[in-house]
Amino acid sequence: MVDPDTQMTEADADTVSTPADAADAGKNPDNAKRRQIIDGACRMFLSQGFDAASMGAIAKAAGVSKGTLYVYFKSKEDLFEAIVFEQARKQAEQIFDFDNGADMGQELHRLGTQFVKFVCRKEGGISPLRTVIAIADRMPELGARFYAWGPASGIAKLKSYFDAKVAQGALRAHDTEVAAAQFLDACLSLTFKPLMFNAAPQPSDALIERVVSTAVATYLAAYKV
């Protein structure tokens, strides 16, 4: 079901940005205005939740007119999808960027630590995931895209890293896709998962160290040559 607030009215159209702004929105999707809108939307989704946050409230939080908001995003669903994609892009750039020349144990430890801290952040980490789970039944396409951009992308990137190490002779041949998924899940076992259900607070650095170090040691014991 589409939120009726996502439909542009004649009054909204009266406040729409200039044609130059509209062209800029299409040609430069990462421009300052778009970033401003996404930041405002993040605050509203975090404080009010997806269903309660209206396009009007998002526009106000972002400091833009509702008409300008519609130049960049045709609906609240589109806006939330942009936020999800932005988080997935940041995750790929910041975490799943491997140094094939570095010590494998140290690189996996870096990955695991950064991964846990990234997904456990309230803003941009755990809150969007909770929102996606809550709306996935009525918006299955968004749920599928979230999985593709986030978890599936991370597994694929780690699989490629493991494949390269197998080719170099540093790892024994194994099902690298399953191993990648299991490694990431192991890092989340006592850190992210309890937090997801509000069963525990944000994981401490000491807990993250314990969990990630064990995940790394377990993987290397199983597959390192």
N, C-alpha and C positions, 0 to 999 in steps of 0.2 A: 504494500500500500504506500502510495506517495504522499508525503506530508503536504497538505494544501498550502502551507506557508511557502513551499518551494515554487509555487506558480507566480510568475511576474504579473502584477496588476498594471493598469494604466498609470496609476500614481507612481509606481516604481519606475515605469518607463520614462516618466518625466524627469527622473533624477539620474538617468543612465549616463555613463561616461561618454566622452566625445568619441567620434570615429577613430581618432588617432590612438586613444586609450584602448579601444577594442582591437585595433590592429596590433598594438604592442602586446596585448594579452595573448594573442595567438602566436606571434612570432618569437616572443621571449617569455616562455612559460615560467621562468624562474626570476622574473623581474621583482623589483622592490614592492610594488603594490600587491602582487600575488603572494609574496612572502608575508606581508602585513596581514592579509586576509587569513592565510593559513594559521598564523600565530594567534590571531583573535579567535578563530574557530577552535583551535586546540584548547584555549582557556575555557571556552564555553562548553565544549564536550566534556572536559575534565570536571567542571563544576556542576553542570546540569545534567549530563548524560546526553546521548544522541537524540532520544525521542523528545526530551523537553526543550532542547536548544532550538530556537527558531531562527530562520534566516534573518529576520529583523534584528534579533538580539545579537547574532553573529556579526552583522554589519556594524552595529553600534560598538561592540567590543573591539572590532578591527579599525574603527574610526573611518569608515567609508559609508557612502550611501547604499541603500539596498539595490538601487539600479546598477551601481558600479559592481557590487557583488555578483550580480547576474551576468555581467560581461565576462567575468572570469570563470564562474561556476553556475551551471544551469539549474542545479538542485543541491539540496543538502547532502544527498547521497554522493554526488560528484565531488563535493567538497571533502567529505570524509574519505572517499577513495584517494583523493590527492594527498591527504595527510598520511594515509597508510603507505602509499607509494613512496612518499618522502622519507618515512622512517625506514622502509626497506632499502632505499638507496643509501641512506646514511650507514645502515648496518653493513651493507656490502663494502662501502668505501672504508669504513673505520675498522672493521673487524676481519672480514674475510679477504684480506689482502695479504697473501703469504709471501714470505721471503724464503725461497727454495734453498738459499745458501746457508740459512741459519740452522742452529741445532734443532732437531725435530722436537725433542722434549720441551725445550724452551718456547718454541713456536706454538706448540699445542697448549702449553700453559698460558701463554699470552692470549691465544684465541679464547680458551675457556673462560678466563677471568674477565676479559672484555665483553664476551658474549653474555655472561650472567649479569654483569653490571648494566649492560645495555637493556636487556629485556626486563630487568627488575625496576627500572626507572618508572616512577608513577606517571609522569608526563611523557608521552611518546613511547612508553614501553608496555606496561601491564594494562593501563587504562584502555588503549585502543583494542587490545586483545579481548578484554572483557566485553567491550562494546560489540565487536565482531561476533563473538559467540552469542550474545543476546539477540542480535538481529539476523543471524545467518539463516534461520528457518524461513523468514519472509524475504530475505535478500541473498539467496544462495550464490548468485554470481559474485557478489562482493566477498563472501566467505571463501570462495574458490580462488579469487584473485589475491586475497590476503595470504592464503596458504602458499600460492605460487610465488609471490614476491618475497615472502618472509621465510618460513621454515623450509620449503622445497628448494629455494634458491641457496640457502645456507648449506643444506645437505649436499647439493650439487657442487658447490665451490669446494667444500671440504673433501668430497669424493675425488675431485680433480687433483687436489693436493696429494691425497693418498695414492692415486694412480701414478703420479709423477715419481713418488718415492718408491713404489713397486718397480717402476721402469728403471730407476737408478740402482736397484738392488738393495735399498735400505730397508725395505719391508718385504715380508713374504707375501706371495699372492693370496688374496682373500677377497671376499665380497665387500668392496670398498664403499658401496652405497649403504649397505646395512651397517657397516662399521662406523661410517660418518654419522648416521642417524643415532646410533647407540651412544657414540661419544657425546654428542650434543645433549641427548636426553639425560645421560649420566651427570653432566654438569648442572642440569636443572633440577635434579632429583630432590635435594633437600634445601634448595635455594629459592627457585622460582615457584615451584609447585605449591608449597605451603603458603607462600605469599599470595598466589593466585586466588586462593579460597579464604583469604584473611585469617588463616590459621597460624600465621607467624608474622613478625615484623620484617622490615627490610633486612636481608641477610647481611651479617657483619663481614668485614674483610677476613676475619679469622675463619669463619664458616666457609666462605667462598674458597679460601686457600685449601682447606681440608678437602672439600668436595672435588675441586678441579685437580689437585695434586693426585688424588686417588684415581680419578678418571684417566689422567695421563699415564700413570703407572700401570694401570690395568690394560690400556690399549697397547702400550709399548711391550709389556710382558707377553701379550698374545701374538704380536705381529712383527716386532722389530727383529731384524736379522742379527 
